Amino acid sequence: MESKVIEDLKNALEKVDLVSAVSIINIKYLEDTNKIPLNIAITGESGVGKSAFVNAFRGIDNADERAAPTGVETTKPESYPHPIYPNVTLWDLPGVGTSKFPADQYLKHSWFENVDFFIIVSAGRFRENDARLAQEIKKMDKNFYFVRSKIDNNLSDAKRSQREYDEEKTLQKIRENCIQGLEEQGVASPQVFLVSSFDLICTTSLPSRRPWRESFLHTKVMF
């Protein structure tokens, strides 16, 4: 993982420059799919939509036979290669903080040794377990990103409850609340992305947001 390929990708991800990351993955390097493995761990508490995110990232419907099972508890790490780029593997990990996988023991498992970066998923407020995960991953000198899932549910609720519905302001408020909560738990400068089942919404410069769509391994990305 010390090649220039991986260094370029890490640099793009560290800068939260998904446009560059998409270019690096889709254009420069995934043409030679058998040489550069990329392992992405999807983690977080149980029931937050990790498996659905794995499927969306791979461009696979939840009903597809290749899909990660949704609506059931993940009890052991499951690997899911990308259907087009077999060197890209997503790992659907068990939920952190359960009786079987307590937070203080979670990162001691050997699962994490070959992971290149982590995506920490939550369906609501990021909790203590999420913050502890991030802090431990940082000690491992690895990258991580926070994903707030099921945003479509929040937008739908806001449409019904707000007299003057404003999607941009709603997204901004959700993201700011996530960042504030993580910072209060000791996570410095958290990078938070908002997702529905199939859409990734990066609200890095709200209220002005420039629309941009490109397939990130068949997941929609919007800036």
C-alpha positions as CSV (number, residue, x, y, z in Angstrom):
1,M,0.0,0.0,0.0
2,E,3.0,2.3,-0.2
3,S,2.9,2.9,-4.0
4,K,2.3,6.3,-5.5
5,V,-1.2,5.1,-6.4
6,I,-2.3,4.7,-2.8
7,E,-0.5,7.9,-1.7
8,D,-2.3,9.9,-4.3
9,L,-5.6,8.4,-3.2
10,K,-4.9,9.0,0.5
11,N,-3.9,12.6,-0.2
12,A,-7.2,13.2,-2.0
13,L,-9.2,11.6,0.8
14,E,-7.4,13.5,3.5
15,K,-8.4,16.7,1.8
16,V,-12.0,15.5,1.5
17,D,-11.5,16.0,-2.3
18,L,-13.8,13.3,-3.5
19,V,-13.7,14.7,-7.1
20,S,-9.9,13.9,-7.2
21,A,-10.5,10.6,-5.4
22,V,-13.1,9.6,-8.0
23,S,-10.7,10.5,-10.8
24,I,-7.9,8.6,-9.2
25,I,-10.0,5.5,-8.7
26,N,-12.1,5.5,-11.9
27,I,-9.7,6.9,-14.4
28,K,-6.1,6.3,-13.4
29,Y,-5.9,3.1,-11.5
30,L,-8.9,0.9,-11.6
31,E,-8.1,0.0,-15.2
32,D,-5.5,-2.3,-13.8
33,T,-7.8,-3.9,-11.3
34,N,-5.7,-6.8,-10.1
35,K,-2.7,-4.9,-8.8
36,I,-3.9,-2.4,-6.2
37,P,-6.1,-3.7,-3.4
38,L,-8.3,-1.2,-1.6
39,N,-10.0,-2.3,1.6
40,I,-12.7,-0.1,3.0
41,A,-14.3,-0.9,6.4
42,I,-17.9,0.1,7.1
43,T,-18.4,0.3,10.8
44,G,-20.6,1.9,13.5
45,E,-23.3,0.8,15.9
46,S,-25.8,-2.0,15.0
47,G,-28.9,-1.0,13.0
48,V,-27.6,2.2,11.5
49,G,-27.7,1.1,7.8
50,K,-24.2,-0.1,7.3
51,S,-25.2,-3.0,5.1
52,A,-27.5,-0.8,2.9
53,F,-24.6,1.6,2.5
54,V,-22.3,-1.3,1.4
55,N,-24.9,-2.2,-1.3
56,A,-25.4,1.4,-2.4
57,F,-21.6,1.9,-2.7
58,R,-21.4,-1.1,-4.9
59,G,-24.4,-0.1,-7.0
60,I,-26.3,-3.2,-5.9
61,D,-30.0,-3.3,-4.9
62,N,-30.7,-4.8,-1.5
63,A,-32.7,-7.5,-3.2
64,D,-29.7,-8.6,-5.3
65,E,-28.3,-12.0,-4.5
66,R,-24.9,-10.4,-4.2
67,A,-26.1,-7.8,-1.7
68,A,-25.1,-7.6,1.9
69,P,-28.2,-8.8,3.9
70,T,-30.1,-5.8,5.4
71,G,-32.4,-5.8,8.4
72,V,-30.4,-8.5,10.2
73,E,-27.5,-8.2,12.7
74,T,-24.0,-8.6,11.2
75,T,-22.2,-11.0,13.6
76,K,-18.9,-11.3,11.8
77,P,-16.9,-9.3,9.2
78,E,-18.2,-9.9,5.7
79,S,-16.3,-8.9,2.6
80,Y,-18.0,-7.7,-0.5
81,P,-15.9,-7.1,-3.7
82,H,-17.1,-4.4,-6.1
83,P,-18.8,-6.1,-9.0
84,I,-16.8,-4.1,-11.6
85,Y,-13.6,-3.4,-9.7
86,P,-12.6,-6.6,-7.9
87,N,-9.6,-5.1,-6.2
88,V,-12.0,-2.8,-4.2
89,T,-13.4,-4.6,-1.2
90,L,-15.9,-3.3,1.3
91,W,-16.0,-4.9,4.7
92,D,-19.3,-4.9,6.5
93,L,-18.3,-5.1,10.2
94,P,-20.4,-6.1,13.2
95,G,-21.9,-3.3,15.2
96,V,-19.7,-1.7,17.8
97,G,-21.0,-1.5,21.4
98,T,-23.0,-4.8,21.5
99,S,-22.5,-7.4,24.2
100,K,-20.5,-9.5,21.8
101,F,-18.4,-6.6,20.5
102,P,-18.0,-4.0,23.3
103,A,-16.4,-0.8,22.3
104,D,-13.2,-1.2,24.4
105,Q,-12.4,-4.5,22.7
106,Y,-13.7,-3.7,19.2
107,L,-10.5,-2.4,17.5
108,K,-8.4,-5.1,19.1
109,H,-9.7,-7.6,16.5
110,S,-7.4,-8.6,13.7
111,W,-10.1,-7.3,11.1
112,F,-8.5,-3.9,11.1
113,E,-4.9,-4.8,10.1
114,N,-5.4,-4.6,6.4
115,V,-8.0,-1.9,6.2
116,D,-7.0,1.3,4.3
117,F,-9.7,3.6,5.6
118,F,-12.9,3.5,7.7
119,I,-16.4,4.9,7.2
120,I,-18.2,5.3,10.5
121,V,-22.0,5.2,9.9
122,S,-24.8,6.6,12.2
123,A,-28.5,6.9,11.5
124,G,-28.9,9.7,14.1
125,R,-26.6,11.5,16.5
126,F,-23.1,10.2,16.6
127,R,-22.7,8.5,19.9
128,E,-19.8,7.9,22.4
129,N,-19.0,4.6,20.6
130,D,-18.6,6.4,17.3
131,A,-16.3,9.0,18.8
132,R,-14.2,6.3,20.6
133,L,-13.9,4.4,17.3
134,A,-12.6,7.5,15.6
135,Q,-10.1,8.2,18.3
136,E,-8.7,4.7,18.2
137,I,-8.6,4.6,14.4
138,K,-6.6,7.9,14.6
139,K,-4.1,6.2,17.0
140,M,-3.6,3.6,14.3
141,D,-2.7,6.4,11.9
142,K,-5.5,5.5,9.5
143,N,-8.1,7.7,7.9
144,F,-11.8,7.7,8.8
145,Y,-14.9,9.6,7.7
146,F,-18.3,9.9,9.3
147,V,-21.5,9.1,7.3
148,R,-24.9,10.2,8.6
149,S,-27.3,7.8,7.0
150,K,-31.0,7.8,6.2
151,I,-31.1,11.5,5.4
152,D,-34.0,10.9,3.1
153,N,-36.1,10.2,6.2
154,N,-35.1,13.5,7.8
155,L,-35.9,15.4,4.7
156,S,-39.3,13.8,4.4
157,D,-40.1,14.6,8.0
158,A,-39.0,18.2,7.5
159,K,-41.2,18.6,4.4
160,R,-44.2,17.6,6.5
161,S,-43.4,19.6,9.6
162,Q,-41.9,22.9,8.2
163,R,-44.2,25.5,6.8
164,E,-41.4,26.9,4.6
165,Y,-39.3,23.9,3.8
166,D,-35.7,24.6,2.8
167,E,-33.7,21.6,1.9
168,E,-30.3,23.4,2.0
169,K,-30.9,24.7,5.5
170,T,-32.2,21.4,6.7
171,L,-29.1,19.6,5.4
172,Q,-26.8,22.3,6.9
173,K,-28.5,22.0,10.3
174,I,-28.2,18.2,10.4
175,R,-24.5,18.3,9.4
176,E,-23.7,21.1,11.9
177,N,-25.4,19.2,14.7
178,C,-23.4,16.1,13.8
179,I,-20.1,18.0,13.8
180,Q,-21.0,19.8,17.1
181,G,-21.8,16.5,18.8
182,L,-18.6,14.8,17.7
183,E,-16.5,17.8,18.7
184,E,-18.1,17.8,22.2
185,Q,-17.0,14.2,22.4
186,G,-13.4,15.0,21.6
187,V,-13.2,14.4,17.8
188,A,-11.3,17.3,16.2
189,S,-12.5,18.7,12.9
190,P,-14.7,15.7,12.0
191,Q,-15.5,15.2,8.3
192,V,-19.2,14.4,8.0
193,F,-21.1,13.2,4.9
194,L,-24.9,13.0,4.6
195,V,-26.4,10.0,2.7
196,S,-29.7,8.4,1.9
197,S,-29.8,4.8,0.7
198,F,-28.2,5.8,-2.7
199,D,-27.2,9.4,-2.6
200,L,-24.2,11.0,-1.0
201,I,-24.6,14.7,-0.2
202,C,-21.4,16.5,0.8
203,T,-22.4,19.8,2.4
204,T,-19.0,21.3,2.7
205,S,-19.8,24.9,1.7
206,L,-23.4,25.5,2.5
207,P,-25.5,27.6,1.9
208,S,-23.8,27.8,-1.5
209,R,-23.4,24.4,-3.0
210,R,-22.3,23.7,-6.5
211,P,-24.0,20.7,-8.1
212,W,-21.8,18.0,-9.3
213,R,-22.6,14.4,-10.3
214,E,-20.3,11.6,-11.2
215,S,-20.5,7.9,-10.6
216,F,-18.3,7.0,-7.6
217,L,-18.5,3.3,-8.1
218,H,-22.2,3.8,-9.0
219,T,-22.9,5.9,-5.8
220,K,-24.2,9.4,-6.6
221,V,-22.0,12.2,-5.2
222,M,-23.2,15.8,-4.9
223,F,-21.2,18.8,-3.9
